[in-house]
Every structure is written in structure tokens, then in C-alpha cells.
Amino acid sequence: YSGMVSEYAREKGACALVKGLRAVTDYEYEFQMSLINRKLNPEMETMFITTAAEYMFLSSSAVREIAQFGGDLADFVSPEVEPLILKRLYQPKNRED
């Protein structure tokens, strides 16, 4: 989906958005986004879930970098997700020349 999450939620009839938080800096950004989303779609609530301490350092950027250099993702993502990451990472990019 390439539009706003508030519109996607409205189209799907979703009433909540669940966001994962790793650190206080995540909360500041996500709280701001939740206020914007509430303004755009008052029917949608945002719920925050904090991560386990052992995963606080993990980010999508870190996982992407590990995958790009051929590292083992087993300790960082579920077995169901790993092939999807690799597929997306290695599929040709659409370019408009």
C-alpha cells in the first residue's frame, strides 16, 4: 500500500494500529504520528507495545544490512519472514529512465 495508513485503516475497517517501540526515541516519533493519524482518522486508535530488552538494538536497517552482506538472519527474524526479506532485497528495482 502506498497511501497513508489512516486511509488504509479506513478502507479495511480497522480500528487500531499496533506499533512496536524499542526506545524512548521511537516513542517520541510514533506518538507524534499517532496524533496525526488520529486527526486524519478519529476512529483509529494507536496501541504501543514495547520490545523485550534483548531486541532493543534491532532495526529494519540492521536486518537489511545483515542480509545484504549475506549474514545469517536466524537470530533476528522469524523463519517465515527471512525469505520475504531476501526476495525483496534481491528483486530488480523498477527504474524510470
Backbone hydrogen bonds, N-H to C=O, Kabsch-Sander energy under -0.5 kcal/mol:
donor,donor_aa,acceptor,acceptor_aa,energy
8,Y,4,M,-2.2
9,A,5,V,-2.6
10,R,6,S,-1.6
11,E,7,E,-2.7
12,K,8,Y,-2.1
13,G,9,A,-1.0
13,G,10,R,-0.7
14,A,9,A,-2.3
17,L,45,E,-2.4
19,K,17,L,-0.5
19,K,47,M,-3.0
21,L,49,I,-2.8
26,D,23,A,-0.6
27,Y,23,A,-1.5
28,E,24,V,-2.0
29,Y,25,T,-1.5
30,E,26,D,-2.9
31,F,27,Y,-3.0
32,Q,28,E,-1.6
33,M,29,Y,-2.2
34,S,30,E,-2.3
35,L,31,F,-1.8
36,I,32,Q,-1.8
37,N,33,M,-2.9
38,R,34,S,-2.2
39,K,35,L,-1.8
40,L,36,I,-2.2
41,N,37,N,-2.7
44,M,41,N,-2.0
45,E,15,C,-2.7
45,E,43,E,-0.5
47,M,17,L,-3.2
49,I,19,K,-2.5
51,T,21,L,-2.1
55,Y,52,A,-2.2
56,M,53,A,-1.3
58,L,55,Y,-1.3
63,V,59,S,-2.3
64,R,60,S,-2.7
65,E,61,S,-2.3
66,I,62,A,-2.5
67,A,63,V,-2.5
68,Q,64,R,-2.6
69,F,65,E,-1.6
70,G,67,A,-1.8
71,G,66,I,-3.1
76,F,73,L,-2.3
77,V,73,L,-2.0
81,V,78,S,-1.0
82,E,78,S,-1.7
84,L,81,V,-0.5
85,I,81,V,-2.1
86,L,82,E,-2.4
87,K,83,P,-2.4
88,R,84,L,-2.3
89,L,85,I,-2.6
90,Y,86,L,-2.1
91,Q,87,K,-1.0
95,R,93,K,-0.5
97,D,95,R,-0.7
